[in-house]
Amino acid sequence: MFYDPSFSSSLQIMRQIMAGKRCEESSVMELLKEAEEMKQNLVRKRKNKMLQKEMEMLWNKTFEAEELSDQQRAREMKNKADLQDGNEKQQRKMEWVKYQEQNNILQNDFCGKVIELRNEALKKYQKANDLKLSLFLQQNFEPMQAFLNLPGSQGRFPL
C-alpha cells in the first residue's frame, strides 16, 4: 500500500478520543470533526486517484483510437494520392500517345507529299527525257530517212 500522512494523524485523533477522559467535551467534538474531515479527504483522494486512472485509461484509448484513425487517414490519403498520381501518369501517357499519333500523321502526310512530289518530278523528268529523245531522234534519224526514202519522213517522229 501507500503511505498517507493523514492516516497517521487520524490515528492520533482516535487515540485522543479514546483517552477522552482527560479532554473536555468541546475538544472531543473538534477532534471528531477533524477526524471526519480527514476521512472525507481520504475518500476524496481515493476517488480522485480512481478518476485519474480512469482518465488515463480513457486518454490512452482515445490516443490509440486517434492514432489508429490517423493511420487510417494517412493510408487513405496515400491511396488517394497514389490513385491521383496514377491517373496523372495515365493522362500524361495518353497525351504523349496523342502527340506521337499527331506527329506520325504529320510525318506520314509529309512523306506522302514527298512521294507525290517525287512521282510528279519523275513524270516530268520522264516527259522531259521523252521529249529530248524524240528531238534527238528527229534530228538524227529524219535526215537519214529522207536520204533512204523511208516512210514517215515528214518531219515528225511518232511516239
SVG drawing of the C-alpha trace seen along z (x, -y; Angstrom):
<svg xmlns="http://www.w3.org/2000/svg" viewBox="-19 -23 41 25">
<polyline fill="none" stroke="black" stroke-width="0.4" points="0.0,0.0 1.0,-3.6 1.8,-5.9 -0.8,-8.6 0.2,-11.3 -3.4,-12.0 -3.9,-8.3 -1.3,-8.6 -2.9,-11.9 -6.3,-10.3 -4.8,-7.5 -3.6,-10.2 -7.0,-11.7 -8.6,-8.4 -6.2,-7.8 -7.0,-11.2 -10.7,-10.4 -10.2,-7.1 -8.4,-8.9 -11.2,-11.5 -11.5,-11.4 -8.7,-13.9 -10.1,-16.2 -13.1,-18.4 -16.2,-17.7 -15.7,-20.6 -12.2,-19.5 -13.5,-15.9 -16.1,-17.3 -13.5,-19.3 -11.3,-16.2 -14.3,-14.2 -15.0,-16.9 -11.3,-16.9 -11.3,-13.1 -14.5,-13.3 -12.9,-15.8 -9.7,-13.7 -11.9,-10.7 -13.7,-12.7 -10.4,-14.0 -9.1,-10.4 -12.2,-9.3 -11.9,-12.2 -8.2,-11.4 -9.1,-7.8 -11.9,-8.9 -9.6,-11.4 -6.9,-8.7 -9.5,-6.3 -10.9,-9.1 -7.3,-9.9 -6.6,-6.3 -9.9,-6.1 -9.0,-9.4 -5.6,-8.0 -7.1,-4.8 -9.6,-6.8 -6.9,-9.1 -4.8,-6.1 -7.8,-4.6 -8.6,-7.9 -5.0,-8.4 -4.8,-4.8 -8.1,-5.4 -6.8,-8.7 -3.6,-7.1 -5.4,-4.4 -7.7,-6.9 -4.7,-9.0 -3.0,-5.9 -6.2,-5.1 -6.4,-8.7 -2.8,-8.6 -3.4,-5.3 -6.5,-6.7 -4.6,-9.9 -1.7,-7.8 -4.1,-5.6 -5.9,-8.7 -2.5,-10.3 -1.3,-7.1 -4.6,-6.9 -4.3,-10.5 -0.7,-10.1 -1.6,-7.0 -4.3,-9.0 -1.9,-11.8 0.6,-9.3 -2.0,-7.7 -3.2,-11.1 0.4,-12.1 0.9,-8.8 -2.3,-9.3 -1.3,-12.9 2.1,-11.5 0.4,-8.9 -1.8,-11.6 1.2,-13.7 3.0,-10.8 0.0,-10.0 -0.3,-13.6 3.5,-13.6 3.1,-10.3 0.2,-11.7 2.1,-14.8 5.2,-12.8 3.1,-10.4 1.4,-13.3 4.9,-14.9 6.2,-11.6 3.2,-11.2 3.7,-14.7 7.3,-14.0 6.5,-10.8 3.8,-12.6 6.3,-15.4 8.9,-12.8 6.4,-11.0 5.5,-14.2 9.1,-15.1 9.9,-11.7 6.9,-12.0 8.1,-15.5 11.6,-14.1 10.3,-11.2 8.4,-13.6 11.5,-15.8 13.6,-12.7 10.9,-11.5 10.9,-15.0 14.7,-15.1 14.7,-11.6 12.1,-12.5 14.1,-15.6 17.3,-13.6 15.6,-11.0 14.0,-13.6 17.3,-15.4 19.4,-12.4 17.2,-9.9 14.8,-12.0 17.6,-13.2 18.6,-9.5 15.0,-8.6 14.8,-11.2 18.0,-10.1 16.9,-6.5 13.4,-7.4 11.8,-5.5 8.2,-6.1 7.4,-8.5 9.9,-11.1 7.5,-14.0 9.4,-15.7 7.6,-14.0 8.5,-11.1 5.6,-9.1 5.6,-8.5"/>
</svg>
